[in-house]
Amino acid sequence: MIGNDIVDYQFDKKKYLNHRWLQRILTPLEQQHVLTATRPNRYLWSLWAAKEASYKALQRINPSLTFSPSAYALSVSSLNNLHHNEQKLSAAIDFENHRLSLRFYWPKETVVHCLACHNPENWIHLHSLFEHRPHLSGYQQQSLAVRELAQTLLKKHHIHADIIRPNQSMPGYSKPGAPILVDPQTGHTWPHIISLSHDHEYIGVALYCL
């Protein structure tokens, strides 16, 4: 199972100063690391991207899973390594009885892209694309742009499929579920897994090919 998340954090430069919000989304140890980081905003939003990407991956196992950020805890070694100003970083995150493998990328000064994979041995089968699309405005434009990028990645791997987000029933309401790939000719679901993410002018796609 895979997930990916992008955060463009240039618009929330002081969020790390909101201690009440930090307590709601981070573990106590993660809060300490944010407050002692030389680049606290980068550190905070990298943690957020990791939790979002991990949630997207685990949602494949449990479609009714709700997002509780503080329940996802980065490993101690990962928290230590995040202080380094590297452009790429491997890490791990725990949720209940699951441990997911993470890969962080910082393609721009204020952008983090995180990939999550349920089994580290599956990285060899995981492919991703990232793009900056200037002048994207609003959710609809962002959604269309990331789907275009996804089709580019699918075609590269000779996959002809529509991207569908079936509704997931929740207690008292329904919401769009994780995206799936559907053959437009037969209506059959492809076994491959795709993950979409966008934030402001940045879009990212991850694809797991079986």
KALINFEN-V581334 format. One record per residue. N is the residue number from 0. RES is the residue in three letters. BURIAL is # if it has 9 or more other ideal C-beta (glycine too) atoms within 8 Angstrom, else .. Layout:
BEGIN
{{N:RES:BURIAL} {N:RES:BURIAL}}
END
This chain:
BEGIN
{{0:MET:#} {1:ILE:#} {2:GLY:#} {3:ASN:#} {4:ASP:#} {5:ILE:#} {6:VAL:#} {7:ASP:#} {8:TYR:#} {9:GLN:.} {10:PHE:.} {11:ASP:.} {12:LYS:.} {13:LYS:.} {14:LYS:#} {15:TYR:#} {16:LEU:.} {17:ASN:.} {18:HIS:.} {19:ARG:.} {20:TRP:.} {21:LEU:#} {22:GLN:.} {23:ARG:.} {24:ILE:#} {25:LEU:#} {26:THR:.} {27:PRO:.} {28:LEU:#} {29:GLU:#} {30:GLN:#} {31:GLN:.} {32:HIS:#} {33:VAL:#} {34:LEU:.} {35:THR:.} {36:ALA:#} {37:THR:.} {38:ARG:.} {39:PRO:#} {40:ASN:#} {41:ARG:#} {42:TYR:#} {43:LEU:#} {44:TRP:#} {45:SER:#} {46:LEU:#} {47:TRP:#} {48:ALA:#} {49:ALA:#} {50:LYS:#} {51:GLU:#} {52:ALA:#} {53:SER:#} {54:TYR:#} {55:LYS:#} {56:ALA:#} {57:LEU:#} {58:GLN:#} {59:ARG:#} {60:ILE:.} {61:ASN:.} {62:PRO:.} {63:SER:.} {64:LEU:#} {65:THR:.} {66:PHE:.} {67:SER:.} {68:PRO:#} {69:SER:.} {70:ALA:.} {71:TYR:#} {72:ALA:#} {73:LEU:#} {74:SER:#} {75:VAL:.} {76:SER:.} {77:SER:#} {78:LEU:#} {79:ASN:.} {80:ASN:#} {81:LEU:#} {82:HIS:#} {83:HIS:.} {84:ASN:.} {85:GLU:.} {86:GLN:.} {87:LYS:.} {88:LEU:#} {89:SER:.} {90:ALA:#} {91:ALA:#} {92:ILE:#} {93:ASP:#} {94:PHE:#} {95:GLU:.} {96:ASN:.} {97:HIS:#} {98:ARG:.} {99:LEU:#} {100:SER:#} {101:LEU:#} {102:ARG:#} {103:PHE:#} {104:TYR:#} {105:TRP:#} {106:PRO:.} {107:LYS:.} {108:GLU:.} {109:THR:.} {110:VAL:#} {111:VAL:#} {112:HIS:#} {113:CYS:#} {114:LEU:#} {115:ALA:#} {116:CYS:#} {117:HIS:#} {118:ASN:.} {119:PRO:.} {120:GLU:.} {121:ASN:#} {122:TRP:#} {123:ILE:.} {124:HIS:.} {125:LEU:#} {126:HIS:#} {127:SER:#} {128:LEU:#} {129:PHE:#} {130:GLU:#} {131:HIS:.} {132:ARG:#} {133:PRO:.} {134:HIS:.} {135:LEU:#} {136:SER:.} {137:GLY:.} {138:TYR:.} {139:GLN:.} {140:GLN:#} {141:GLN:#} {142:SER:#} {143:LEU:.} {144:ALA:#} {145:VAL:#} {146:ARG:#} {147:GLU:.} {148:LEU:#} {149:ALA:#} {150:GLN:#} {151:THR:#} {152:LEU:#} {153:LEU:#} {154:LYS:#} {155:LYS:.} {156:HIS:#} {157:HIS:.} {158:ILE:#} {159:HIS:.} {160:ALA:#} {161:ASP:.} {162:ILE:#} {163:ILE:.} {164:ARG:#} {165:PRO:.} {166:ASN:.} {167:GLN:#} {168:SER:.} {169:MET:#} {170:PRO:.} {171:GLY:.} {172:TYR:.} {173:SER:.} {174:LYS:.} {175:PRO:.} {176:GLY:#} {177:ALA:#} {178:PRO:#} {179:ILE:#} {180:LEU:#} {181:VAL:#} {182:ASP:#} {183:PRO:.} {184:GLN:.} {185:THR:.} {186:GLY:.} {187:HIS:.} {188:THR:.} {189:TRP:#} {190:PRO:.} {191:HIS:#} {192:ILE:#} {193:ILE:#} {194:SER:#} {195:LEU:#} {196:SER:#} {197:HIS:#} {198:ASP:#} {199:HIS:.} {200:GLU:.} {201:TYR:#} {202:ILE:#} {203:GLY:#} {204:VAL:#} {205:ALA:#} {206:LEU:#} {207:TYR:#} {208:CYS:.} {209:LEU:.}}
END
